[in-house]
């Protein structure tokens, strides 16, 4: 999950309060010192940290908190509320022009992921049944135009280009005209970046802005550059008047405090975050959901949305029936595995579940995607009978499956045992549902994607 280091530090500081039956003003001040250090180490802007801690401390030593039945949890609620406000309070949606197409101008320094983000945004819009149109306006970076054309092919979105010898203003103007003619809902213009901010760069961007009058000017900035990301946002905002920020590489943990500083420093909302390299790894930014994830409360709404978008409801119902009636097979398992993988990296999915980060053994869980590939290879090397009736898999069959999947007999044995444990757990759960009682849990179950 994004900001893992900060999340762990904040949770450790606040959990001390949660365990106390009575919380004093001194307890709150001690916790706030640790919160302050955690934020500064995550490279959150110093002034932002100072104001944030001051607000939390002021609210937390009020009578409604210290005199409550659960003062520790009330302090955590205050921190959650203030974190949410710090990052913008509520989701800032993408603008939509009264007359199509809505013009989006992508700006930023080289290396921030601007061209890739333009492609991700077009895919995001396509999934909402909108018709995006990409304009390749970066004429300076070698192969930038070709990169956008390749991305356009990947996401099935048309790309307008006049080559790298043409003036960016003309490219933007003619690209917008083509977008209108094609009936596009959104025209996304990829502009040139530089290794640093300079006057020539800004003058050119101002000229493009004047030519196309964009509805959105989105700054793409690398979250892993920490405080530099905030400085870049300030400069672009003062010169261009940004309407939003897209934070890329938020799945990296290094100096990710930019997410907590950008809105407070520039008053410019974060509209999207990039959480990976794949074309679907762009998500709308929800301040309240991010605050909950940072504090280990999970992000159930995002989890539900991912499931609705990627999991077939009918197949899920059939799977649930098979689990309940003890008819679950290796074929069903691999089908379930593929649907879950479509939702994104599994460690990220687990991070959205409330309390998962605080569970022993799962706190620092990193799911090995190559291990999942081995699991799939083992199952695909089984015969139809073996998938349906694993009990027939004797020693010679295990050797054949291992050889066919390029794994070891030990890997095959481990998977079969984990699958057997899973079926036993399902049986126990089914029994609990029927009896309405509680059964003692024996040992710790390990999912087949866990090492």
C-alpha angles and dihedrals in degrees: 000000000000116000094014093159093051091043092054094048094048093047092050092051095047096041089065088062093045092057093054119093091207125028123205131200088253090055091053093048091051091050091048090054089057092045090051092052092047092053094046092049089053086057096248111165111274095230090048091052093048093051094043095051091045092054093046093047092048093051095041097056092052119114094248088064106035094042095046124108091248106030094164092056091045090057089051089051089052091050090048092050093048093046089052092050091045091058095047107286097244139022115285107215128213113267119252120204120227087235122037138280105053105211117224119187115199115207136172147107124299114275096028092106098254098149093044091047090052087057093045091050091051090052091049090053092045090056087057089056092255123137110233125189123201125214118199104217102153101105097163109056111079112252093000091127092048090048091056091047091053091047089049090055090049094052094034095241123137117247125207117210139166095184129255098290096067129093112264092226092056090046091052093046096048091040090056091048090053091047090054092047092051092051095244120172094209133027111201114195117200108206132194121271132202134214087247138010113272138165095251091054093050093046090054093048090049089053091052090047091051091049099051103023094217123216089211131029105191121191113211109208134174109244091203092068087072116193091009087065089059092047091051090049091052093051096047092045094053092049102037108019100239121218096197149351131233113204113206128196092027087146087072114086100210113113093333093161090110087089089063097043109041099075094041095049101038101023084227114132124237104236102176140013128206113222103177146349100274120101092246093050095102120101135182109254117245112185094200093050093047091050090051092050093048090053094047095251093122129229107258096166093057090045091053091047091051090049093048091050098045110024122079106232096209092049090048091053092049090048091051090052092051091049091050094048096042094246095121112136137182088261089058091046094054090046090053091046092053093049092050092047089055087064091064139263109350096226087056091050091050089049089060092060113096113252095004092117091057097048114108112251093016100063095090097023114151114187112220106223091196088058089056089052090053090050090053091047092052093050093046089053091060124094120243090257092050092052091051098039109028090175089078092062102108129175096280092047090051091053090050092048091049092050093046093050097042091241136110130267087245089059090051092047091049093051094048091049092048090048090050090049089050092053091048090051090050090051091051091048091049089051091051091052092051096046095037088220136108126261125201113256114230119208128329119297118222121204116229091246091060120089 
